Amino acid sequence: MNEVVGRHDLLMVTLDTLRYDVAAELVAAGRLPNLARVLPEGRWEARHTPGSFTYAAHTAFLAGFLPTPAAPGPHPRLFAARFGGSESTAPRTWVFDEPDLPSGLARAGYHTACIGGVGFFNKRGALGSVLPGLFAESHWDPEMGVTSPTSFEAQVACAEGVVAALDPDRRLFLLVNVAALHQPNWFHRPGATAAEGDTRETHAAALEYVDRHLGRLFRAMSGRRPCFTIVTSDHGTAYGEDGYTGHRIGHEVVWTVPYAQFTLYPGDW
């Protein structure tokens, strides 16, 4: 990352609440064509999230603690705040002195921007202002939120505007917290009704919806220079497994998340 930071733009896409098993099944079935183009070796990596719900996971991510590979370590991190005795900080880790990644990147000359999705990014109260408050620029409105059937399209349009307004010579770090998979998601599956509610199948349909519009986001972020990109879930969610529903619980479907990192290049999209 010491060769990337300062040269590339940076994009972090958090597919809020996405389960690893659903993400892996859809890629294998050919139902995520845009993601299939960029996933290393055409598949997701299984990782363990540092938090079982959005606020905890994103607080960790933005301190440099991304999901950990689901295999014995050690696992050096991409980014890390300077911290004595850290066993996951390696020579190739980009180390910053600030308490969070956006502040560290700002000190390195990046413009930092956040496009929120779920309530922890809505800036409607003190708690919903903490995460977006780490960025120089932040955006949220109900059209981007969990109840909007077109939330990701609105987020992509916002991202295009962020890029267009920025000095071409200025590096950009953009976080997009994608709300479409979070409950309620029943409206993404044709024929589903509110009375039937959310299911594993509507969760999958929401991911297909996001995939259909990812190309626009990738095109916007790679139009100026190469863009190092992280696409991950912050946590999964349960749809009745072992009697559980939702997240903020210690279940396998919550803790194991899909993860990918890759570089987007100008002209590829």
C-alpha positions as CSV (number, residue, x, y, z in Angstrom):
1,M,0.0,0.0,0.0
2,N,3.0,2.3,0.3
3,E,3.2,2.3,-3.5
4,V,-0.5,2.8,-3.9
5,V,-1.3,5.6,-1.4
6,G,-0.5,8.9,-3.1
7,R,-0.6,7.6,-6.6
8,H,-4.1,5.9,-6.9
9,D,-7.5,7.0,-6.0
10,L,-9.1,4.8,-3.3
11,L,-12.6,3.3,-3.2
12,M,-14.2,1.3,-0.4
13,V,-17.7,-0.1,-1.1
14,T,-19.4,-1.7,1.9
15,L,-22.3,-3.9,0.9
16,D,-24.1,-3.5,4.1
17,T,-25.5,-6.8,5.6
18,L,-24.4,-9.0,2.6
19,R,-23.9,-12.6,3.6
20,Y,-20.9,-14.5,2.3
21,D,-22.9,-17.6,1.2
22,V,-25.4,-15.6,-0.9
23,A,-22.6,-13.6,-2.5
24,A,-20.6,-16.7,-3.4
25,E,-23.7,-18.6,-4.8
26,L,-24.6,-15.7,-7.0
27,V,-21.2,-15.3,-8.5
28,A,-20.9,-19.1,-9.1
29,A,-24.3,-19.0,-10.9
30,G,-23.3,-16.1,-13.2
31,R,-25.8,-13.7,-11.6
32,L,-23.3,-11.0,-10.8
33,P,-21.6,-10.2,-14.1
34,N,-20.0,-6.8,-13.1
35,L,-18.5,-8.2,-9.9
36,A,-17.4,-11.3,-11.7
37,R,-15.2,-9.1,-14.0
38,V,-13.2,-7.8,-11.0
39,L,-13.2,-10.4,-8.3
40,P,-9.7,-12.0,-8.1
41,E,-9.9,-15.4,-9.8
42,G,-13.6,-14.8,-10.2
43,R,-14.6,-15.5,-6.6
44,W,-15.1,-13.8,-3.2
45,E,-12.7,-14.3,-0.4
46,A,-14.3,-15.5,2.9
47,R,-13.3,-13.2,5.8
48,H,-14.3,-12.6,9.4
49,T,-15.7,-9.1,10.2
50,P,-14.5,-7.2,13.2
51,G,-18.1,-6.2,14.1
52,S,-21.5,-7.8,14.0
53,F,-23.4,-4.6,13.0
54,T,-22.8,-1.5,10.9
55,Y,-21.4,0.9,13.5
56,A,-19.0,-1.4,15.1
57,A,-17.7,-2.8,11.8
58,H,-17.2,0.6,10.1
59,T,-15.5,2.1,13.1
60,A,-13.0,-0.7,12.9
61,F,-12.7,-0.5,9.1
62,L,-12.0,3.2,9.3
63,A,-9.2,2.6,11.8
64,G,-7.6,0.2,9.4
65,F,-9.1,-3.1,10.7
66,L,-10.6,-4.6,7.6
67,P,-12.2,-8.1,7.7
68,T,-9.6,-10.7,8.5
69,P,-9.0,-13.7,6.2
70,A,-10.8,-16.8,7.4
71,A,-7.7,-18.8,7.8
72,P,-4.8,-19.0,10.3
73,G,-2.6,-15.9,10.3
74,P,-0.7,-13.8,10.7
75,H,-2.5,-11.4,8.4
76,P,-0.8,-8.1,7.7
77,R,-3.1,-5.2,7.2
78,L,-3.3,-2.8,4.2
79,F,-3.6,0.3,6.5
80,A,-2.8,0.8,10.1
81,A,-2.6,3.6,12.6
82,R,0.8,3.8,14.3
83,F,0.4,1.6,17.4
84,G,3.2,0.1,19.5
85,G,3.3,-3.7,19.5
86,S,0.9,-4.2,16.6
87,E,1.4,-7.6,15.1
88,S,-0.6,-7.0,12.0
89,T,1.5,-4.0,10.9
90,A,4.0,-5.1,8.3
91,P,6.6,-3.3,6.1
92,R,4.1,-3.2,3.2
93,T,1.4,-1.7,5.4
94,W,0.6,2.0,4.9
95,V,0.9,3.5,8.4
96,F,-0.6,6.8,9.5
97,D,-0.3,8.8,12.7
98,E,-3.9,10.0,12.8
99,P,-6.6,8.1,14.8
100,D,-8.6,7.1,11.7
101,L,-8.0,6.3,8.0
102,P,-9.8,9.3,6.5
103,S,-7.8,11.7,8.6
104,G,-4.6,9.9,7.7
105,L,-5.4,10.0,4.0
106,A,-6.4,13.7,4.3
107,R,-2.9,14.4,5.7
108,A,-1.5,12.6,2.7
109,G,-3.3,15.0,0.4
110,Y,-6.5,13.1,-0.4
111,H,-10.0,14.5,-0.5
112,T,-12.1,12.3,1.6
113,A,-15.8,11.7,0.8
114,C,-18.6,9.5,2.2
115,I,-21.9,8.5,0.6
116,G,-24.0,7.0,3.3
117,G,-26.8,4.4,3.1
118,V,-28.0,3.0,6.4
119,G,-29.0,5.0,9.4
120,F,-25.6,5.3,11.0
121,F,-24.7,7.6,8.1
122,N,-27.9,9.7,8.0
123,K,-26.6,12.7,10.0
124,R,-30.0,13.1,11.6
125,G,-28.6,12.9,15.1
126,A,-25.4,12.7,17.0
127,L,-24.8,8.9,16.5
128,G,-25.7,9.1,12.8
129,S,-23.1,11.9,12.4
130,V,-20.0,10.1,13.8
131,L,-19.0,8.1,10.8
132,P,-19.7,10.7,8.1
133,G,-18.1,13.2,10.4
134,L,-14.7,11.5,9.7
135,F,-14.8,12.7,6.1
136,A,-14.3,16.2,4.5
137,E,-17.5,15.7,2.4
138,S,-20.4,13.5,3.2
139,H,-23.8,12.8,1.6
140,W,-27.1,11.1,2.6
141,D,-30.7,11.6,1.9
142,P,-33.8,9.3,2.1
143,E,-33.4,8.3,-1.5
144,M,-30.1,6.6,-0.6
145,G,-31.6,4.9,2.5
146,V,-32.8,1.4,3.3
147,T,-36.4,2.1,2.3
148,S,-35.7,3.3,-1.2
149,P,-36.0,0.8,-4.0
150,T,-33.5,2.9,-6.1
151,S,-31.1,3.6,-3.3
152,F,-27.9,2.5,-5.1
153,E,-28.7,4.3,-8.3
154,A,-29.0,7.5,-6.2
155,Q,-25.7,6.8,-4.5
156,V,-24.0,6.2,-7.8
157,A,-25.3,9.4,-9.2
158,C,-24.0,11.2,-6.1
159,A,-20.5,9.5,-6.6
160,E,-20.4,10.7,-10.2
161,G,-21.0,14.2,-8.9
162,V,-18.3,14.0,-6.3
163,V,-15.8,12.9,-8.9
164,A,-16.9,15.5,-11.4
165,A,-16.6,18.4,-8.9
166,L,-13.1,17.4,-7.8
167,D,-9.8,18.9,-9.1
168,P,-8.5,16.3,-11.5
169,D,-5.1,16.4,-9.9
170,R,-6.5,15.8,-6.4
171,R,-6.5,12.2,-5.1
172,L,-9.8,10.9,-3.8
173,F,-10.8,8.4,-1.1
174,L,-14.5,7.6,-1.4
175,L,-16.5,5.3,0.9
176,V,-19.9,4.1,-0.4
177,N,-22.1,2.4,2.2
178,V,-24.6,0.5,0.1
179,A,-28.0,0.2,1.8
180,A,-29.9,-1.9,-0.7
181,L,-29.2,-5.3,0.9
182,H,-30.2,-4.2,4.4
183,Q,-33.8,-4.8,5.5
184,P,-36.3,-4.0,4.1
185,N,-35.2,-5.6,0.8
186,W,-38.3,-7.5,-0.3
187,F,-39.1,-5.0,-3.0
188,H,-36.0,-6.0,-5.0
189,R,-37.6,-9.3,-5.9
190,P,-40.3,-9.2,-8.6
191,G,-43.6,-10.5,-7.1
192,A,-42.5,-10.2,-3.5
193,T,-44.8,-8.4,-1.1
194,A,-44.4,-6.5,2.1
195,A,-46.6,-9.0,3.9
196,E,-44.2,-11.8,2.9
197,G,-41.2,-9.7,4.2
198,D,-37.5,-10.2,3.6
199,T,-36.0,-13.6,2.8
200,R,-32.7,-15.0,1.7
201,E,-34.1,-14.8,-1.9
202,T,-34.9,-11.1,-1.7
203,H,-31.5,-10.5,-0.2
204,A,-30.0,-12.1,-3.3
205,A,-32.2,-10.0,-5.6
206,A,-31.0,-6.9,-3.9
207,L,-27.4,-7.9,-4.6
208,E,-28.3,-8.5,-8.3
209,Y,-29.8,-5.0,-8.3
210,V,-26.5,-3.5,-7.0
211,D,-24.4,-5.4,-9.5
212,R,-26.5,-4.0,-12.4
213,H,-25.3,-0.4,-11.4
214,L,-21.8,-1.1,-10.2
215,G,-20.3,-0.5,-13.6
216,R,-21.2,3.2,-13.5
217,L,-19.5,3.6,-10.1
218,F,-16.4,1.8,-11.3
219,R,-16.3,3.9,-14.4
220,A,-16.6,7.1,-12.5
221,M,-13.8,6.2,-10.0
222,S,-11.4,4.9,-12.6
223,G,-11.8,7.7,-15.1
224,R,-9.0,9.9,-13.8
225,R,-6.3,7.4,-12.7
226,P,-6.0,3.8,-11.4
227,C,-8.3,3.2,-8.4
228,F,-7.5,0.7,-5.7
229,T,-10.8,-0.7,-4.7
230,I,-12.1,-2.7,-1.7
231,V,-15.5,-4.3,-1.9
232,T,-16.7,-6.0,1.2
233,S,-19.6,-6.6,3.5
234,D,-19.5,-5.2,7.0
235,H,-21.5,-8.1,8.4
236,G,-24.0,-10.7,7.4
237,T,-27.6,-11.3,8.6
238,A,-29.7,-14.3,9.6
239,Y,-32.9,-15.3,7.9
240,G,-34.1,-17.9,10.4
241,E,-30.9,-20.0,10.8
242,D,-31.0,-21.7,14.2
243,G,-33.9,-19.6,15.1
244,Y,-32.1,-16.3,14.6
245,T,-33.2,-13.3,12.5
246,G,-31.1,-10.2,11.9
247,H,-27.6,-9.4,13.0
248,R,-25.7,-8.0,16.1
249,I,-25.5,-11.7,17.1
250,G,-22.7,-14.2,17.2
251,H,-23.8,-16.5,14.3
252,E,-21.7,-17.8,11.4
253,V,-23.9,-16.1,8.8
254,V,-23.2,-12.8,10.5
255,W,-19.4,-13.1,11.2
256,T,-18.3,-14.5,7.8
257,V,-18.4,-11.9,5.0
258,P,-17.4,-11.7,1.4
259,Y,-14.3,-9.5,0.6
260,A,-12.3,-8.5,-2.5
261,Q,-9.6,-6.0,-3.4
262,F,-8.5,-5.1,-6.9
263,T,-7.4,-2.2,-9.0
264,L,-9.6,-0.5,-11.6
265,Y,-7.9,1.1,-14.6
266,P,-8.9,4.0,-16.9
267,G,-10.8,2.7,-19.9
268,D,-11.8,-0.7,-18.5
269,W,-15.3,0.5,-17.8
